[in-house]
Amino acid sequence: MRKLKTIAVLLTVTGVFFGCTRKQSNLGEQFFNQGEYQQAIKEYNRVLAIKPRDVEVMYNRGRAY
């Protein structure tokens, strides 16, 4: 029972963590679409600091440059 609780907590934390990085990536897209490329780059860099191998974010950052 204790293992099940531990797993549930870990899955919840992981979901929240990745949800937050996706929101930042979406924020980067909003900046990009508004032509605010420097702000978009900053947001993409924040996501990449957490998830350095996120290819989609790398691509979007490249577009912003």
C-alpha positions in Angstrom: 0.0 0.0 0.0 2.8 2.4 0.8 4.5 1.7 -2.6 1.2 2.5 -4.3 1.0 5.9 -2.5 4.6 6.7 -3.4 4.0 5.9 -7.0 0.9 8.0 -7.1 2.7 11.0 -5.6 5.6 10.6 -8.0 3.2 10.5 -11.0 1.3 13.5 -9.8 4.5 15.5 -9.3 5.8 14.5 -12.7 2.5 15.5 -14.3 2.5 18.9 -12.7 6.2 19.4 -13.6 5.7 18.6 -17.3 2.5 20.6 -17.4 4.3 23.7 -16.2 7.1 23.3 -18.8 4.4 23.0 -21.5 2.8 26.2 -20.3 6.1 28.0 -20.6 6.6 26.6 -24.1 3.1 27.8 -25.0 4.0 31.2 -23.6 7.0 31.2 -25.9 4.7 30.5 -28.8 2.5 33.4 -27.8 5.5 35.7 -27.8 6.7 34.3 -31.1 3.3 34.9 -32.7 3.3 38.5 -31.5 6.7 39.1 -33.0 8.4 39.4 -29.6 11.2 37.0 -30.5 13.6 37.9 -27.7 10.9 37.2 -25.1 10.1 33.9 -26.9 13.8 32.9 -26.8 13.9 33.6 -23.0 10.8 31.4 -22.4 12.2 28.6 -24.6 15.5 28.8 -22.7 13.6 28.4 -19.4 12.0 25.2 -20.7 15.2 23.8 -22.1 16.9 24.4 -18.7 14.4 21.9 -17.3 14.0 19.6 -20.3 17.3 20.0 -22.3 16.3 17.4 -24.9 12.9 18.7 -25.9 13.3 18.8 -29.7 10.1 20.8 -30.3 11.3 23.6 -28.0 14.7 23.6 -29.6 13.1 23.9 -33.0 10.9 26.7 -31.9 13.8 28.5 -30.3 15.7 28.3 -33.5 12.7 29.8 -35.4 12.7 32.7 -32.9 16.4 33.3 -33.5 
